[in-house]
Amino acid sequence: MTNNIIKHLGIVENIQDSHLSVRIVQTSACAACSAKGHCSSSDSKDKIIDITDTAAASYQVGERVMVVGEMSMGMMAVVLAFVLPFILLIFSLFLFMALMENELYAALFSLAVLMPYYFVLWLNKMRLKQKFSFTIKPINN
């Protein structure tokens, strides 16, 4: 069961009503490596996660918390952001190549097919925000 959970240590940055902004440090696997000082591929960056919690008033700015999400959320995000657009791009490229003589126009039209896809995602951002929601848990020191 614990394999299906993603956890990140975070710090509460802002609290407004039932909304919390939590800063997490997203690190690649290389950033935790002991040889990262001798390698140029290590990276880490701060991310701000917006979390809705009815008990937001019980947290304080600067408090260390655990941000918890489900692994299925991450997999679904990868599918929506990368896998489906790639399949759509390849399918439309082959379709336009069969219909047109010009490879440049076929490539441009297949790229243009992605614009409505991402527009539909943008229109459904509130629904996706509900589906991709994180929870927060206090850390007992």
GROMACS elastic network, one bead per residue, 0.5 to 0.9 nm:
[ bonds ]
;  ai    aj funct       b0    kb
    1     4     6  0.56905   500
    1     5     6  0.75124   500
    2     5     6  0.54660   500
    2     6     6  0.84925   500
    3     6     6  0.79458   500
    3    71     6  0.79012   500
    4    69     6  0.86945   500
    4    70     6  0.58391   500
    4    72     6  0.72820   500
    5    68     6  0.68586   500
    5    69     6  0.58497   500
    5    71     6  0.53784   500
    5    72     6  0.85399   500
    6    67     6  0.81451   500
    6    68     6  0.57101   500
    6    69     6  0.50707   500
    6    70     6  0.56829   500
    6    71     6  0.58535   500
    6    74     6  0.86650   500
    7    66     6  0.65099   500
    7    67     6  0.56605   500
    7    69     6  0.65461   500
    7    70     6  0.86586   500
    8    24     6  0.66523   500
    8    25     6  0.79648   500
    8    26     6  0.82367   500
    8    65     6  0.85124   500
    8    66     6  0.57452   500
    8    67     6  0.51454   500
    8    68     6  0.66401   500
    8    69     6  0.87758   500
    9    23     6  0.86602   500
    9    24     6  0.62341   500
    9    25     6  0.77150   500
    9    64     6  0.71386   500
    9    65     6  0.60451   500
    9    67     6  0.62203   500
    9    68     6  0.89119   500
    9   139     6  0.89490   500
   10    22     6  0.59271   500
   10    23     6  0.53483   500
   10    25     6  0.72537   500
   10    63     6  0.83292   500
   10    64     6  0.57070   500
   10    65     6  0.52750   500
   10    66     6  0.58800   500
   10    67     6  0.64860   500
   11    21     6  0.85632   500
   11    22     6  0.54334   500
   11    23     6  0.52970   500
   11    24     6  0.66866   500
   11    61     6  0.76701   500
   11    62     6  0.55894   500
   11    63     6  0.55286   500
   11    65     6  0.59444   500
   11    66     6  0.83837   500
   12    15     6  0.76453   500
   12    20     6  0.69257   500
   12    21     6  0.60058   500
   12    23     6  0.63815   500
   12    59     6  0.77661   500
   12    60     6  0.69109   500
   12    61     6  0.50391   500
   12    62     6  0.51305   500
   12    63     6  0.54877   500
   12    64     6  0.65836   500
   12    65     6  0.71243   500
   13    20     6  0.75071   500
   13    21     6  0.53938   500
   13    22     6  0.53786   500
   13    23     6  0.63345   500
   13    48     6  0.83937   500
   13    60     6  0.86577   500
   13    61     6  0.54370   500
   13    62     6  0.61322   500
   13    63     6  0.83460   500
   14    19     6  0.82441   500
   14    20     6  0.57482   500
   14    21     6  0.50173   500
   14    22     6  0.71865   500
   14    60     6  0.84032   500
   14    61     6  0.59438   500
   14    62     6  0.85003   500
   15    18     6  0.73840   500
   15    19     6  0.59118   500
   15    21     6  0.64814   500
   15    56     6  0.69888   500
   15    57     6  0.76468   500
   15    59     6  0.80912   500
   15    60     6  0.76994   500
   15    61     6  0.70112   500
   16    19     6  0.52371   500
   16    20     6  0.64477   500
   16    21     6  0.86179   500
   16    56     6  0.80882   500
   16    57     6  0.86010   500
   17    20     6  0.81106   500
   17    53     6  0.89999   500
   17    54     6  0.83847   500
   17    56     6  0.69682   500
   17    57     6  0.73088   500
   18    51     6  0.82749   500
   18    52     6  0.55779   500
   18    53     6  0.52863   500
   18    54     6  0.52745   500
   18    55     6  0.69546   500
   18    56     6  0.51374   500
   18    57     6  0.73076   500
   19    50     6  0.67937   500
   19    51     6  0.56755   500
   19    53     6  0.63057   500
   19    54     6  0.82091   500
   19    56     6  0.66552   500
   20    49     6  0.80739   500
   20    50     6  0.57665   500
   20    51     6  0.51394   500
   20    52     6  0.62890   500
   20    53     6  0.74064   500
   20    56     6  0.66096   500
   20    59     6  0.87997   500
   21    48     6  0.62209   500
   21    49     6  0.56341   500
   21    51     6  0.63606   500
   21    52     6  0.89435   500
   22    47     6  0.81362   500
   22    48     6  0.55114   500
   22    49     6  0.51689   500
   22    50     6  0.64815   500
   22    51     6  0.74867   500
   22    65     6  0.83042   500
   22    67     6  0.80840   500
   23    46     6  0.64310   500
   23    47     6  0.55576   500
   23    49     6  0.63101   500
   24    45     6  0.83929   500
   24    46     6  0.56734   500
   24    47     6  0.53353   500
   24    48     6  0.64042   500
   24    49     6  0.74184   500
   24    67     6  0.82893   500
   25    44     6  0.66621   500
   25    45     6  0.56570   500
   25    47     6  0.62418   500
   25    48     6  0.88847   500
   26    43     6  0.86731   500
   26    44     6  0.55181   500
   26    45     6  0.53340   500
   26    46     6  0.59610   500
   26    47     6  0.67083   500
   27    30     6  0.77509   500
   27    31     6  0.57497   500
   27    32     6  0.74422   500
   27    42     6  0.82486   500
   27    43     6  0.62116   500
   27    45     6  0.65178   500
   27    46     6  0.86300   500
   28    31     6  0.53452   500
   28    32     6  0.73594   500
   28    42     6  0.67751   500
   28    43     6  0.60515   500
   28    44     6  0.62681   500
   29    32     6  0.57730   500
   29    33     6  0.69218   500
   29    42     6  0.78229   500
   29    43     6  0.87127   500
   30    33     6  0.50909   500
   30    34     6  0.85386   500
   30    35     6  0.83488   500
   30    36     6  0.64460   500
   30    39     6  0.86677   500
   30    41     6  0.68289   500
   30    43     6  0.71104   500
   31    34     6  0.82933   500
   31    35     6  0.88993   500
   31    36     6  0.61399   500
   31    41     6  0.82081   500
   31    43     6  0.55350   500
   31    44     6  0.64581   500
   32    35     6  0.87029   500
   32    36     6  0.73994   500
   32    42     6  0.81773   500
   33    36     6  0.54592   500
   33    37     6  0.88528   500
   33    42     6  0.81984   500
   34    37     6  0.76313   500
   35    38     6  0.56147   500
   35    39     6  0.66153   500
   36    39     6  0.50615   500
   36    40     6  0.73570   500
   36    41     6  0.77119   500
   36    42     6  0.58070   500
   36    43     6  0.89149   500
   37    40     6  0.77352   500
   37    42     6  0.82182   500
   39    42     6  0.66462   500
   40    43     6  0.83659   500
   49    67     6  0.86607   500
   49   134     6  0.82550   500
   50   133     6  0.85930   500
   50   134     6  0.81390   500
   51    67     6  0.88090   500
   51   133     6  0.70572   500
   51   134     6  0.60778   500
   51   135     6  0.66200   500
   51   136     6  0.74015   500
   52    55     6  0.89026   500
   52    56     6  0.76861   500
   52   133     6  0.80661   500
   52   134     6  0.80432   500
   52   135     6  0.76878   500
   52   136     6  0.88198   500
   53    56     6  0.53139   500
   53    57     6  0.88844   500
   53   135     6  0.73707   500
   53   136     6  0.76466   500
   54    57     6  0.78697   500
   55    58     6  0.56515   500
   55    59     6  0.76865   500
   56    59     6  0.56778   500
   56    60     6  0.84989   500
   57    60     6  0.74861   500
   59    62     6  0.88943   500
   59    63     6  0.68706   500
   59    65     6  0.88547   500
   59   138     6  0.80105   500
   60    63     6  0.55238   500
   61    64     6  0.88600   500
   63   138     6  0.83089   500
   63   139     6  0.87039   500
   64   138     6  0.71255   500
   64   139     6  0.64458   500
   65   136     6  0.67068   500
   65   137     6  0.58065   500
   65   139     6  0.52489   500
   65   140     6  0.88775   500
   66   135     6  0.84209   500
   66   136     6  0.57203   500
   66   137     6  0.51169   500
   66   138     6  0.61542   500
   66   139     6  0.63995   500
   67   134     6  0.66093   500
   67   135     6  0.59285   500
   67   137     6  0.65345   500
   67   138     6  0.88885   500
   68   134     6  0.57219   500
   68   135     6  0.52253   500
   68   136     6  0.59813   500
   68   137     6  0.74846   500
   69    72     6  0.85795   500
   69    73     6  0.71593   500
   69    74     6  0.83532   500
   69   132     6  0.82823   500
   69   133     6  0.72549   500
   69   135     6  0.64857   500
   69   136     6  0.88373   500
   70    73     6  0.54747   500
   70    74     6  0.71724   500
   70   132     6  0.88696   500
   70   134     6  0.80609   500
   71    74     6  0.52879   500
   71    75     6  0.64346   500
   71    76     6  0.87368   500
   72    75     6  0.50154   500
   72    76     6  0.60328   500
   72    77     6  0.84793   500
   73    76     6  0.51696   500
   73    77     6  0.61250   500
   73    78     6  0.86877   500
   73   131     6  0.78026   500
   73   132     6  0.59194   500
   73   133     6  0.83680   500
   74    77     6  0.50698   500
   74    78     6  0.62837   500
   74    79     6  0.86898   500
   74   132     6  0.83913   500
   75    78     6  0.51524   500
   75    79     6  0.62759   500
   75    80     6  0.87264   500
   76    79     6  0.50202   500
   76    80     6  0.61458   500
   76    81     6  0.84862   500
   76   132     6  0.89249   500
   77    80     6  0.51678   500
   77    81     6  0.59146   500
   77    82     6  0.81877   500
   77   132     6  0.82157   500
   78    81     6  0.52102   500
   78    82     6  0.55532   500
   78    83     6  0.66596   500
   78    84     6  0.88469   500
   79    82     6  0.55745   500
   79    84     6  0.58885   500
   79    85     6  0.84608   500
   80    83     6  0.63939   500
   80    84     6  0.57266   500
   80    85     6  0.73357   500
   80   121     6  0.85012   500
   81    84     6  0.69746   500
   81    85     6  0.67536   500
   81    86     6  0.89249   500
   81   118     6  0.86627   500
   82    85     6  0.55623   500
   82    86     6  0.60518   500
   82    87     6  0.87101   500
   83    86     6  0.51954   500
   83    87     6  0.62470   500
   83    88     6  0.85920   500
   84    87     6  0.51399   500
   84    88     6  0.60286   500
   84    89     6  0.84564   500
   85    89     6  0.59185   500
   85    90     6  0.85698   500
   85   114     6  0.66168   500
   85   117     6  0.75638   500
   85   118     6  0.85923   500
   86    89     6  0.50168   500
   86    90     6  0.61689   500
   86    91     6  0.84918   500
   87    90     6  0.52657   500
   87    91     6  0.59987   500
   87    92     6  0.84236   500
   88    91     6  0.52257   500
   88    92     6  0.59720   500
   88    93     6  0.83743   500
   88   110     6  0.82121   500
   88   113     6  0.77776   500
   88   114     6  0.74847   500
   88   117     6  0.89210   500
   89    92     6  0.52968   500
   89    93     6  0.59832   500
   89    94     6  0.86935   500
   89   107     6  0.89711   500
   89   110     6  0.57027   500
   89   111     6  0.65585   500
   89   113     6  0.72650   500
   89   114     6  0.70205   500
   90    93     6  0.50476   500
   90    94     6  0.62936   500
   90    95     6  0.85731   500
   90   110     6  0.77970   500
   91    94     6  0.53764   500
   91    95     6  0.61902   500
   91    96     6  0.86740   500
   91   110     6  0.83477   500
   92    96     6  0.59570   500
   92    97     6  0.83258   500
   92   106     6  0.83544   500
   92   107     6  0.87326   500
   92   109     6  0.80190   500
   92   110     6  0.51686   500
   92   111     6  0.84818   500
   92   113     6  0.74333   500
   93    96     6  0.52305   500
   93    97     6  0.59664   500
   93    98     6  0.85612   500
   93   106     6  0.61221   500
   93   107     6  0.60780   500
   93   108     6  0.88444   500
   93   109     6  0.77952   500
   93   110     6  0.50949   500
   93   111     6  0.82310   500
   94    97     6  0.50182   500
   94    98     6  0.61975   500
   94    99     6  0.86922   500
   94   106     6  0.82914   500
   94   110     6  0.86889   500
   95    98     6  0.52327   500
   95    99     6  0.63480   500
   95   100     6  0.86472   500
   95   106     6  0.83534   500
   95   110     6  0.86473   500
   96   100     6  0.57429   500
   96   101     6  0.87523   500
   96   103     6  0.84442   500
   96   105     6  0.82514   500
   96   107     6  0.78034   500
   96   109     6  0.74082   500
   96   110     6  0.71093   500
   97   100     6  0.52950   500
   97   101     6  0.67827   500
   97   102     6  0.74894   500
   97   103     6  0.64363   500
   97   105     6  0.87446   500
   97   106     6  0.55510   500
   97   107     6  0.80973   500
   98   101     6  0.76778   500
   98   106     6  0.88882   500
   99   106     6  0.84237   500
  100   103     6  0.74331   500
  100   105     6  0.78036   500
  100   106     6  0.66055   500
  101   105     6  0.85772   500
  101   106     6  0.81912   500
  102   105     6  0.55680   500
  102   106     6  0.63304   500
  102   107     6  0.88001   500
  103   107     6  0.60993   500
  103   108     6  0.85703   500
  104   107     6  0.51866   500
  104   108     6  0.61895   500
  104   109     6  0.86053   500
  105   109     6  0.59526   500
  105   110     6  0.83827   500
  106   109     6  0.52206   500
  106   110     6  0.60743   500
  106   111     6  0.86015   500
  107   110     6  0.51440   500
  107   111     6  0.62227   500
  107   112     6  0.85853   500
  108   111     6  0.51163   500
  108   112     6  0.61252   500
  108   113     6  0.87537   500
  109   113     6  0.62991   500
  110   113     6  0.51565   500
  110   114     6  0.72363   500
  111   114     6  0.55764   500
  111   115     6  0.75241   500
  112   115     6  0.54690   500
  112   116     6  0.77995   500
  113   116     6  0.61682   500
  113   117     6  0.70093   500
  114   117     6  0.50138   500
  114   118     6  0.62449   500
  114   119     6  0.84817   500
  115   118     6  0.53816   500
  115   119     6  0.60557   500
  115   120     6  0.86626   500
  116   120     6  0.60792   500
  116   121     6  0.85940   500
  117   120     6  0.52681   500
  117   121     6  0.64507   500
  117   122     6  0.87444   500
  118   122     6  0.61100   500
  118   123     6  0.86040   500
  119   123     6  0.61709   500
  119   124     6  0.86558   500
  120   123     6  0.50056   500
  120   124     6  0.62976   500
  120   125     6  0.86975   500
  121   124     6  0.51320   500
  121   125     6  0.61828   500
  121   128     6  0.81646   500
  122   125     6  0.51170   500
  122   126     6  0.85991   500
  123   126     6  0.78239   500
  123   127     6  0.88482   500
  124   127     6  0.53360   500
  124   128     6  0.61254   500
  124   129     6  0.85217   500
  125   129     6  0.58413   500
  125   130     6  0.86015   500
  126   130     6  0.64211   500
  126   131     6  0.87355   500
  127   130     6  0.52915   500
  127   131     6  0.64028   500
  127   132     6  0.87158   500
  128   132     6  0.59232   500
  128   133     6  0.85509   500
  129   132     6  0.51441   500
  129   133     6  0.61861   500
  130   133     6  0.55775   500
